[in-house]
Amino acid sequence: MTTETNTPSDLQFCGLGVALVTPFSEDLSIDVQSFRKHIEFQIENGVQLLIPSGTTGESVTMSTEEQLLVIRETVIVADGRAKVLAGVGGNSTADVVTRSQAVLELGVDGILSSSPAYNKPTQEGLVQHYRTLADNIDCPIVIYNVPGRTSSNVLPETVLKLAKTENIVGIKESSADFDQVMSLLKDRPDGFCILSGEDNLTFPLIAAGADGVISVVANEAPRLMSEMVKASLDGEYEKGRDIHYQLLPLMRANFLETNPIPVKAALEMMGRMKARYRLPLVPLSPEIAPKLQEALCQAGLI
């Protein structure tokens, strides 16, 4: 339920989170065994927060039942060793509430909800959307601001209004606007976490005060990314910077085509899963593959 204070004693979500890819079988059904192995790979290499059924997981091409399947499997495999922040977004507030309530029954630690896409709500519409979620979903909620996909930007003043709501506990910030994120870092209330949504900006944002990242590159390099985030949060900036620049070519290569096309192709190059996609996503362009392979080599992953 909404209130006008937000003073939790510590952050609910921080450190390294991974936006999990979803492996598909040859018939494009969900490859549950590969998915389980991928989750183990993440946990064993230091990931603290697992995000199933998000953009990187191709949730928009999944049925509700499939989304619940990957979230359920994540909770089961994690078994308390990492937190689970389930991706539940959409452009109908009522539908997001309904699906979130179903997700809560699976034992997740919270909901990551992208702002509505396509219908382009006003800032007041965004406030009412997230407050409605908070009123009807009895768990921590993290806002996901990703203007490049939603065509709307959750502005700092809107986020700060929402941060007064008890169970709205943080934001994944993917605006790539340093000034915008620093405004949040400067004025956020105690206990409100700010997570980078851009791998290549994570190191400088942590230096500015951010609490971690929800990462794509961690799918390929969970150990390195875990070490970078930990070092940066501990103020060991030289170590964090070195790993940042080691991974930077791969961070960039992961977005040479639409995410998650490159990251899945990279995981296939690493021998971790088959790179299969549901339309309208298609396999990596042949001319991009050598650039991605070189980035993996530079990171020491192949």
Secondary structure by P-SEA (a helix, b strand, c coil): cccccccccccccccccccbbbbbccccccaaaaaaaaaaaaaaaccccccccccccccccccaaaaaaaaaaaaaaaccccccccccccccaaaaaaaaaaaaaacccbbbbcccccccccaaaaaaaaaaaaaccccbbbbbbbcccccccccaaaaaaaaacccccccccccccaaaaaaaaacccccbbbbbccccaaaaaaaacccccccccccccaaaaaaaaaaaaacaaaaaaaaaaaaaaaaaaaaccccaaaaaaaaaaacccccccccccccccccaaaaaaaaaaaaccc
